Amino acid sequence: MNASLPFRVGDRVVYPNHGVGVIEHISRREIGATSQEFYQLRIEASNLRVMVPFATAASVGMRPVIERRALAPILQFLQREETVACAGDWKGRFREHSEKLRSGALEQVAEVLKALVQLHQAKPLSYREKKMLDRAAYLLVSEIASASQLSLEEALALLQRTLAKASLALPPFENDGLRQAG
């Protein structure tokens, strides 16, 4: 295999909108007349197996798990009382938030989470926005856990304490993975 690959077997990576996974294997497949190399990931929360072509790994947003010291600005953002600006209508908000979650950037996931928690405290969320809030919480908690070497329960408690500093609280979860953690 190529020695200049950014990821190796055993590396923990974030696959956007799915969360933290582990590279279990690097393989080569013949597709028609061409040969392509793939990362084979196992998403930790769901045991979902994903094959990501080397050629598209960066463009789909696959990246290493954030370093622990890089979590501080994200947690500081979440504990500040400032309101997150987002579209006023449901469709615009949903589109904005979907794009941010697909980006895979933890800062953007935190923005979605904070905006939806703030909205939830002002009025009930639609079913789809509630699911999106659960997804954002799961993505944030799983990466905090991985970066800080915490259990999901400990990472969830850290997130809840952080949000409480901004007078925010996560609503009860519908996401099975977080229900088990919290």
MARSELO-544760 format. One record per residue (C-alpha): x, y, z; residue number from 1; residue in one letter. Coordinates in nm, 2 decimals. Each point is the difference from the previous one (the first is absolute). Layout:
% MARSELO-544760
+--------+--------+--------+-----+--------+
|      u |      v |      w | num | residu |
+--------+--------+--------+-----+--------+
|      X |      Y |      Z | NUM |      a |
...
+--------+--------+--------+-----+--------+
END
This chain:
% MARSELO-544760
+--------+--------+--------+-----+--------+
|      u |      v |      w | num | residu |
+--------+--------+--------+-----+--------+
|   0.00 |   0.00 |   0.00 |   1 |      m |
|   0.10 |   0.36 |  -0.05 |   2 |      n |
|   0.22 |   0.13 |   0.29 |   3 |      a |
|  -0.14 |   0.36 |  -0.04 |   4 |      s |
|  -0.36 |  -0.09 |   0.09 |   5 |      l |
|  -0.14 |   0.24 |   0.26 |   6 |      p |
|  -0.17 |  -0.29 |   0.19 |   7 |      f |
|   0.11 |  -0.34 |   0.10 |   8 |      r |
|  -0.17 |  -0.32 |   0.13 |   9 |      v |
|  -0.10 |   0.06 |   0.36 |  10 |      g |
|  -0.04 |   0.38 |  -0.03 |  11 |      d |
|  -0.32 |   0.16 |   0.14 |  12 |      r |
|  -0.17 |   0.23 |  -0.25 |  13 |      v |
|  -0.32 |   0.20 |  -0.03 |  14 |      v |
|  -0.22 |  -0.09 |  -0.29 |  15 |      y |
|  -0.24 |   0.29 |  -0.04 |  16 |      p |
|  -0.36 |  -0.05 |   0.11 |  17 |      n |
|   0.09 |  -0.35 |   0.13 |  18 |      h |
|   0.25 |   0.08 |   0.28 |  19 |      g |
|   0.32 |  -0.16 |   0.12 |  20 |      v |
|   0.13 |  -0.31 |  -0.17 |  21 |      g |
|   0.31 |  -0.21 |  -0.01 |  22 |      v |
|   0.19 |  -0.09 |  -0.31 |  23 |      i |
|   0.00 |  -0.38 |   0.01 |  24 |      e |
|   0.15 |  -0.07 |  -0.34 |  25 |      h |
|   0.15 |   0.16 |  -0.31 |  26 |      i |
|  -0.08 |  -0.19 |  -0.32 |  27 |      s |
|   0.03 |   0.02 |  -0.37 |  28 |      r |
|  -0.29 |  -0.09 |  -0.23 |  29 |      r |
|  -0.03 |  -0.04 |  -0.37 |  30 |      e |
|  -0.28 |   0.21 |  -0.14 |  31 |      i |
|  -0.03 |  -0.06 |  -0.37 |  32 |      g |
|   0.34 |   0.07 |  -0.15 |  33 |      a |
|   0.12 |   0.21 |   0.29 |  34 |      t |
|   0.13 |  -0.08 |   0.34 |  35 |      s |
|  -0.10 |   0.20 |   0.30 |  36 |      q |
|   0.11 |   0.00 |   0.36 |  37 |      e |
|  -0.25 |   0.03 |   0.29 |  38 |      f |
|  -0.01 |   0.06 |   0.37 |  39 |      y |
|  -0.23 |  -0.24 |   0.17 |  40 |      q |
|  -0.15 |   0.16 |   0.31 |  41 |      l |
|  -0.21 |  -0.13 |   0.28 |  42 |      r |
|  -0.22 |   0.27 |   0.15 |  43 |      i |
|   0.02 |  -0.05 |   0.37 |  44 |      e |
|  -0.35 |   0.08 |   0.11 |  45 |      a |
|  -0.18 |  -0.21 |  -0.26 |  46 |      s |
|   0.26 |  -0.25 |  -0.12 |  47 |      n |
|  -0.08 |   0.12 |  -0.35 |  48 |      l |
|   0.27 |  -0.09 |  -0.24 |  49 |      r |
|   0.09 |   0.27 |  -0.26 |  50 |      v |
|   0.24 |  -0.02 |  -0.29 |  51 |      m |
|   0.15 |   0.34 |  -0.09 |  52 |      v |
|   0.21 |   0.04 |  -0.31 |  53 |      p |
|   0.34 |   0.16 |   0.06 |  54 |      f |
|  -0.08 |   0.24 |  -0.28 |  55 |      a |
|  -0.31 |   0.14 |   0.17 |  56 |      t |
|   0.09 |  -0.03 |   0.37 |  57 |      a |
|   0.09 |   0.37 |   0.03 |  58 |      a |
|  -0.28 |   0.13 |  -0.22 |  59 |      s |
|  -0.27 |  -0.19 |   0.21 |  60 |      v |
|   0.15 |   0.15 |   0.31 |  61 |      g |
|   0.16 |  -0.30 |   0.16 |  62 |      m |
|   0.25 |   0.13 |   0.26 |  63 |      r |
|   0.19 |  -0.10 |   0.31 |  64 |      p |
|  -0.18 |   0.03 |   0.34 |  65 |      v |
|   0.05 |   0.35 |   0.14 |  66 |      i |
|   0.29 |   0.03 |   0.24 |  67 |      e |
|  -0.10 |   0.04 |   0.37 |  68 |      r |
|   0.15 |   0.35 |   0.02 |  69 |      r |
|  -0.21 |   0.11 |  -0.30 |  70 |      a |
|  -0.32 |  -0.08 |   0.19 |  71 |      l |
|   0.05 |   0.30 |   0.23 |  72 |      a |
|  -0.12 |   0.27 |  -0.24 |  73 |      p |
|  -0.31 |  -0.21 |  -0.10 |  74 |      i |
|  -0.09 |  -0.05 |   0.37 |  75 |      l |
|   0.05 |   0.37 |   0.06 |  76 |      q |
|  -0.23 |   0.08 |  -0.29 |  77 |      f |
|  -0.27 |  -0.23 |   0.15 |  78 |      l |
|   0.02 |   0.16 |   0.34 |  79 |      q |
|  -0.03 |   0.36 |  -0.12 |  80 |      r |
|  -0.36 |   0.14 |   0.02 |  81 |      e |
|   0.01 |   0.16 |  -0.34 |  82 |      e |
|  -0.28 |  -0.11 |  -0.24 |  83 |      t |
|   0.09 |  -0.19 |  -0.32 |  84 |      v |
|  -0.14 |   0.17 |  -0.30 |  85 |      a |
|  -0.19 |  -0.22 |  -0.25 |  86 |      c |
|  -0.27 |   0.02 |  -0.26 |  87 |      a |
|  -0.35 |   0.10 |   0.14 |  88 |      g |
|  -0.20 |  -0.25 |  -0.20 |  89 |      d |
|   0.01 |  -0.37 |   0.06 |  90 |      w |
|   0.11 |  -0.10 |  -0.35 |  91 |      k |
|   0.29 |   0.25 |  -0.01 |  92 |      g |
|   0.12 |  -0.10 |   0.35 |  93 |      r |
|  -0.02 |  -0.37 |  -0.09 |  94 |      f |
|   0.20 |   0.05 |  -0.32 |  95 |      r |
|   0.26 |   0.21 |   0.18 |  96 |      e |
|   0.04 |  -0.25 |   0.28 |  97 |      h |
|   0.01 |  -0.30 |  -0.24 |  98 |      s |
|   0.29 |   0.16 |  -0.19 |  99 |      e |
|   0.19 |   0.07 |   0.33 | 100 |      k |
|  -0.05 |  -0.36 |   0.12 | 101 |      l |
|   0.12 |  -0.14 |  -0.34 | 102 |      r |
|   0.31 |   0.22 |   0.02 | 103 |      s |
|   0.13 |  -0.22 |   0.28 | 104 |      g |
|   0.16 |   0.30 |   0.17 | 105 |      a |
|  -0.05 |  -0.03 |   0.37 | 106 |      l |
|  -0.04 |   0.38 |   0.04 | 107 |      e |
|  -0.29 |  -0.01 |  -0.24 | 108 |      q |
|  -0.16 |  -0.30 |   0.17 | 109 |      v |
|   0.03 |   0.20 |   0.33 | 110 |      a |
|  -0.17 |   0.30 |  -0.17 | 111 |      e |
|  -0.29 |  -0.22 |  -0.11 | 112 |      v |
|  -0.03 |  -0.15 |   0.35 | 113 |      l |
|   0.00 |   0.33 |   0.17 | 114 |      k |
|  -0.25 |   0.16 |  -0.24 | 115 |      a |
|  -0.24 |  -0.29 |   0.03 | 116 |      l |
|   0.02 |  -0.01 |   0.38 | 117 |      v |
|  -0.07 |   0.38 |   0.01 | 118 |      q |
|  -0.29 |  -0.05 |  -0.24 | 119 |      l |
|  -0.13 |  -0.29 |   0.21 | 120 |      h |
|   0.00 |   0.22 |   0.31 | 121 |      q |
|  -0.21 |   0.26 |  -0.19 | 122 |      a |
|  -0.25 |  -0.24 |  -0.16 | 123 |      k |
|  -0.05 |  -0.37 |  -0.08 | 124 |      p |
|   0.22 |  -0.13 |  -0.28 | 125 |      l |
|  -0.15 |  -0.17 |  -0.30 | 126 |      s |
|   0.06 |  -0.38 |  -0.03 | 127 |      y |
|   0.28 |   0.05 |  -0.25 | 128 |      r |
|   0.17 |   0.27 |   0.20 | 129 |      e |
|  -0.02 |  -0.22 |   0.31 | 130 |      k |
|   0.17 |  -0.28 |  -0.19 | 131 |      k |
|   0.26 |   0.24 |  -0.13 | 132 |      m |
|   0.07 |   0.12 |   0.36 | 133 |      l |
|   0.04 |  -0.36 |   0.11 | 134 |      d |
|   0.24 |  -0.06 |  -0.29 | 135 |      r |
|   0.20 |   0.31 |   0.08 | 136 |      a |
|   0.02 |  -0.10 |   0.37 | 137 |      a |
|   0.11 |  -0.35 |  -0.09 | 138 |      y |
|   0.27 |   0.13 |  -0.24 | 139 |      l |
|   0.13 |   0.24 |   0.26 | 140 |      l |
|  -0.01 |  -0.24 |   0.29 | 141 |      v |
|   0.17 |  -0.28 |  -0.19 | 142 |      s |
|   0.28 |   0.22 |  -0.11 | 143 |      e |
|   0.05 |   0.16 |   0.34 | 144 |      i |
|   0.01 |  -0.35 |   0.14 | 145 |      a |
|   0.26 |  -0.12 |  -0.25 | 146 |      s |
|   0.22 |   0.31 |   0.02 | 147 |      a |
|  -0.01 |   0.01 |   0.38 | 148 |      s |
|   0.01 |  -0.37 |   0.06 | 149 |      q |
|  -0.33 |   0.01 |   0.19 | 150 |      l |
|  -0.29 |  -0.23 |  -0.01 | 151 |      s |
|  -0.31 |   0.12 |  -0.19 | 152 |      l |
|  -0.17 |   0.05 |   0.34 | 153 |      e |
|   0.29 |   0.22 |   0.12 | 154 |      e |
|   0.01 |   0.20 |  -0.32 | 155 |      a |
|  -0.38 |   0.05 |   0.01 | 156 |      l |
|   0.03 |   0.12 |   0.36 | 157 |      a |
|   0.27 |   0.24 |  -0.10 | 158 |      l |
|  -0.21 |   0.14 |  -0.29 | 159 |      l |
|  -0.30 |   0.04 |   0.24 | 160 |      q |
|   0.21 |   0.19 |   0.25 | 161 |      r |
|   0.15 |   0.22 |  -0.27 | 162 |      t |
|  -0.35 |   0.09 |  -0.14 | 163 |      l |
|  -0.13 |   0.07 |   0.35 | 164 |      a |
|   0.26 |   0.28 |   0.03 | 165 |      k |
|  -0.20 |   0.17 |  -0.28 | 166 |      a |
|  -0.33 |  -0.08 |   0.17 | 167 |      s |
|  -0.07 |  -0.27 |  -0.26 | 168 |      l |
|  -0.11 |  -0.36 |   0.04 | 169 |      a |
|  -0.02 |  -0.29 |  -0.24 | 170 |      l |
|  -0.35 |  -0.13 |  -0.04 | 171 |      p |
|  -0.05 |  -0.38 |   0.05 | 172 |      p |
|   0.15 |  -0.20 |  -0.28 | 173 |      f |
|  -0.17 |  -0.21 |  -0.26 | 174 |      e |
|   0.33 |  -0.13 |  -0.13 | 175 |      n |
|   0.06 |  -0.35 |   0.14 | 176 |      d |
|   0.37 |   0.04 |   0.03 | 177 |      g |
|  -0.03 |   0.31 |   0.22 | 178 |      l |
|  -0.30 |  -0.13 |   0.19 | 179 |      r |
|   0.23 |  -0.28 |   0.11 | 180 |      q |
|   0.27 |   0.25 |   0.09 | 181 |      a |
|  -0.23 |   0.24 |   0.18 | 182 |      g |
+--------+--------+--------+-----+--------+
END
